[in-house]
Amino acid sequence: MQPWHFFVIEGEGRERFSAVLEQGAIAAGSDDKAIDKARNAPFRAPLIITVVAKCEENHKVPRWEQEMSAGCAVMAMQMAAVAQGFGGIWRSGALTESPVVREAFGCREQDKIVGFLYLGTPQLKASTSINVPDPTPFVTYF
């Protein structure tokens, strides 16, 4: 089982993706500012990967695990890109549920868009200082 599908968006594909996001925002009844933001989103990075969890119903692997596997694939790609010096941001939001956007990526009813991974070369140098968070609120020793 391989419960994911990657849609690589670059070059002219970003124009097509822009139109899809714009139509999704319009269909959702978004205001002009949100529609403009959706239209411009694909131009924040030279490469975007849309990741769809291609879930199989009535499989021994439950649907939630299939979705988590697709999410792990996104995280692995993002970490691989960062390790090679690229920047990446994993975005999701309401448009992942948009019927217009889902149709553009061939989603069946049981499929889920787990996110859009924006990748490129950072324009700003990353900070060399590290702020280590206090783990107490989210770590319990059992």
C-alpha angles and dihedrals in degrees: 000000000000106000099188141076125196123213110197112209120192140132111002089000088074089062090052091046090050091055091048093050091046092052090046091053092047092049089051091056094245121171122253093264092054092045091052091048091051092048092052098041096092092059095063091084136022093231131039126179117200109204119204123189102224098204125196116214120226093016124144087243106072119236093248090057091049090053091046090051090055089048090051089052089056092049092048091052091048093050091046090052092048090049088057093051099262126127123234141180126190111216130185127155137139095318090068086070096043113121088218093054094041090053092049089058095044095246118177119211092268095047125096131202101226094188154300115268111207112201133183147113111299115243091207126055113246117250115262093208117091124206108204109208123226103257094201095098094054107025125072123179108222 
